[in-house]
Amino acid sequence: MADEEINCWKPAADDIHFGKPTTDEINLMKSKRKELDVKKPMTDDLAGITFRTTTAEDYDDVISVRRHLYDGADYIPYRYYELLEHNTGFAGFIDSTMVCFMFATVIDDGESILLRSIRVRDEYEGKGVYTRLRAFCMKNLSHTANKAVFLISSPTHFEQLCRGSAKLVFSRHTMMFGNTTKSLRGLLGLRDESFLQRVDSSFLGELLRNRTATQYLFPENRVLINWIPYQLVPSNIEWMLRGTEVFSNAVPKQDKIKSEMMISAINVDQCEAGTVVTLDLFGDVCDEEMITGHIYIQLQKALDRFGDILVLYIIFQEHQDTKTVLHVLSKLGWSKVDNYAVYGVEKSI
Ligand SMILES: CC(C)(COP(=O)(O)OP(=O)(O)OC[C@H]1O[C@@H](n2cnc3c(N)ncnc32)[C@H](O)[C@@H]1OP(=O)(O)O)[C@@H](O)C(=O)NCCC(=O)NCCS
């Protein structure tokens, strides 16, 4: 698509309409409207809003939209330029102020538009800014995609969405931990983890072709890596491995899969709160030997990239016993800060 086509656009009423709303959607809109009437009066502030894609030159505006998000775990101030190489940045402006921003990417063989890093300037929240930004992106980014996919962690928003047209595609359990590199370095020591092997694109391709393995490792039919939900299709492999280190303790063989197979994927981001490490685990998290191997090898290999303060998010299938993970991490000095569910959501375009 030519850049001029998507670079500047003003919304018309029709452009933000996704089709005839269902009764549920109408009720939800009414209840939202009531909430907004009480908290923030609807105004005509958005009459002059314009949208366009962003460039490297927009960095200062992008980070000014929202500061200190997610208790300092927002990676946008540190990764904006890098993400811009493979994603499209979308922003909305009122006069010359950037009032909203998000990244969008076409994944899943062109079927889905992944939305992430969504943010709206505080004083413009609750007025439909994000809804319009999303409509602009959906209209302009792809003509093949039929849905938007995104991740949420707010239970209130999740309940709201379930009453509307969005579809829950999976949920996963997240635990958050804190530590320092000094303490971790002292406790990690040296271990022989040669039973673990690095997963490259051909390994992952083979794994995705093995139905027994995928049903066991990815029962939600999605691979969630670094907060991004992917369908199990080969065209996503490049995305899954970008900036991610993946290890496995077994090779997928024909149609056989040992239940001891486990995959781990790590991502490291420098953020305001410190070094944020995201570790996704696939498979059963109850075997101490296996969990220890994965956690040690991933942390050892990433150690050089760690600053003084560490925040770790560890994400795995819901309804699993967390005892072993907690035990292994406490031996390495990690203290648990929080836990919650994350939801993968799809919304038709
Ligand atoms: C979430 C946020 C972007 C909503 O912006 P907004 O302009 O107030 O939203 P709108 O007035 O357009 O209306 C609400 C829409 O936002 C969606 N929304 C609300 N909370 C959301 C969340 N945490 N994640 C994703 N979408 C959210 C609602 O579902 C609704 O869309 P729908 O009509 O399709 O259901 C804004 O509150 C924000 O910047 N929050 C802080 C950052 C954040 O939590 N980002 C989301 C995770 S990446």
The ligand as an SDF file (V2000), in Angstrom:
LIG
                    3D

 48 50  0  0  0  0  0  0  0  0999 V2000
   -6.8070    0.7960   26.8460 C   0  0  0  0  0  0  0  0  0  0  0  0
   -6.8480    2.1650   26.1870 C   0  0  0  0  0  0  0  0  0  0  0  0
   -5.9250    2.1570   24.9750 C   0  0  0  0  0  0  0  0  0  0  0  0
   -8.2940    2.4650   25.7480 C   0  0  0  0  0  0  0  0  0  0  0  0
   -8.3050    3.6830   25.0570 O   0  0  0  0  0  0  0  0  0  0  0  0
   -9.6490    4.5900   24.9510 P   0  0  0  0  0  0  0  0  0  0  0  0
   -9.4450    5.6190   23.9040 O   0  0  0  0  0  0  0  0  0  0  0  0
  -10.0040    5.0650   26.2970 O   0  0  0  0  0  0  0  0  0  0  0  0
  -10.6830    3.4980   24.4380 O   0  0  0  0  0  0  0  0  0  0  0  0
  -12.0970    3.8250   23.7390 P   0  0  0  0  0  0  0  0  0  0  0  0
  -12.6980    5.0330   24.3570 O   0  0  0  0  0  0  0  0  0  0  0  0
  -11.9120    3.8160   22.2540 O   0  0  0  0  0  0  0  0  0  0  0  0
  -13.0520    2.6120   24.1020 O   0  0  0  0  0  0  0  0  0  0  0  0
  -12.7370    1.5200   24.7590 C   0  0  0  0  0  0  0  0  0  0  0  0
  -12.1730    0.5020   23.7800 C   0  0  0  0  0  0  0  0  0  0  0  0
  -10.9010    0.1610   24.2930 O   0  0  0  0  0  0  0  0  0  0  0  0
  -10.8910   -1.2120   24.5630 C   0  0  0  0  0  0  0  0  0  0  0  0
  -10.0550   -1.4230   25.7480 N   0  0  0  0  0  0  0  0  0  0  0  0
  -10.2800   -1.0270   26.9980 C   0  0  0  0  0  0  0  0  0  0  0  0
   -9.2950   -1.4720   27.8190 N   0  0  0  0  0  0  0  0  0  0  0  0
   -8.4320   -2.1740   27.0330 C   0  0  0  0  0  0  0  0  0  0  0  0
   -7.2160   -2.8930   27.2680 C   0  0  0  0  0  0  0  0  0  0  0  0
   -6.6790   -2.9780   28.4920 N   0  0  0  0  0  0  0  0  0  0  0  0
   -6.6180   -3.4940   26.2080 N   0  0  0  0  0  0  0  0  0  0  0  0
   -7.1270   -3.4180   24.9640 C   0  0  0  0  0  0  0  0  0  0  0  0
   -8.2720   -2.7570   24.6640 N   0  0  0  0  0  0  0  0  0  0  0  0
   -8.9020   -2.1400   25.7040 C   0  0  0  0  0  0  0  0  0  0  0  0
  -12.3410   -1.5760   24.8150 C   0  0  0  0  0  0  0  0  0  0  0  0
  -12.5680   -2.9450   24.6050 O   0  0  0  0  0  0  0  0  0  0  0  0
  -13.0470   -0.7320   23.7850 C   0  0  0  0  0  0  0  0  0  0  0  0
  -12.9850   -1.3790   22.5300 O   0  0  0  0  0  0  0  0  0  0  0  0
  -14.2900   -2.1920   22.0170 P   0  0  0  0  0  0  0  0  0  0  0  0
  -15.3410   -1.1750   21.7800 O   0  0  0  0  0  0  0  0  0  0  0  0
  -13.8180   -2.9000   20.8100 O   0  0  0  0  0  0  0  0  0  0  0  0
  -14.6620   -3.1420   23.1230 O   0  0  0  0  0  0  0  0  0  0  0  0
   -6.3970    3.3100   27.1750 C   0  0  0  0  0  0  0  0  0  0  0  0
   -7.1910    3.2110   28.3310 O   0  0  0  0  0  0  0  0  0  0  0  0
   -4.9270    3.2390   27.5910 C   0  0  0  0  0  0  0  0  0  0  0  0
   -4.0870    3.8820   26.9660 O   0  0  0  0  0  0  0  0  0  0  0  0
   -4.6330    2.4800   28.6720 N   0  0  0  0  0  0  0  0  0  0  0  0
   -3.2650    2.3200   29.1500 C   0  0  0  0  0  0  0  0  0  0  0  0
   -2.4610    1.3820   28.2690 C   0  0  0  0  0  0  0  0  0  0  0  0
   -3.1240    0.0220   28.0980 C   0  0  0  0  0  0  0  0  0  0  0  0
   -3.6430   -0.5510   29.0490 O   0  0  0  0  0  0  0  0  0  0  0  0
   -3.0830   -0.5040   26.8430 N   0  0  0  0  0  0  0  0  0  0  0  0
   -3.7500   -1.7520   26.5380 C   0  0  0  0  0  0  0  0  0  0  0  0
   -2.8580   -2.9300   26.5270 C   0  0  0  0  0  0  0  0  0  0  0  0
   -1.6580   -2.8910   25.2250 S   0  0  0  0  0  0  0  0  0  0  0  0
  1  2  1  0
  2  3  1  0
  2  4  1  0
  2 36  1  0
  4  5  1  0
  5  6  1  0
  6  7  2  0
  6  8  1  0
  6  9  1  0
  9 10  1  0
 10 11  2  0
 10 12  1  0
 10 13  1  0
 13 14  1  0
 14 15  1  0
 15 16  1  0
 15 30  1  0
 16 17  1  0
 17 18  1  0
 17 28  1  0
 18 19  1  0
 18 27  1  0
 19 20  2  0
 20 21  1  0
 21 22  1  0
 21 27  2  0
 22 23  1  0
 22 24  2  0
 24 25  1  0
 25 26  2  0
 26 27  1  0
 28 29  1  0
 28 30  1  0
 30 31  1  0
 31 32  1  0
 32 33  2  0
 32 34  1  0
 32 35  1  0
 36 37  1  0
 36 38  1  0
 38 39  2  0
 38 40  1  0
 40 41  1  0
 41 42  1  0
 42 43  1  0
 43 44  2  0
 43 45  1  0
 45 46  1  0
 46 47  1  0
 47 48  1  0
M  END
$$$$
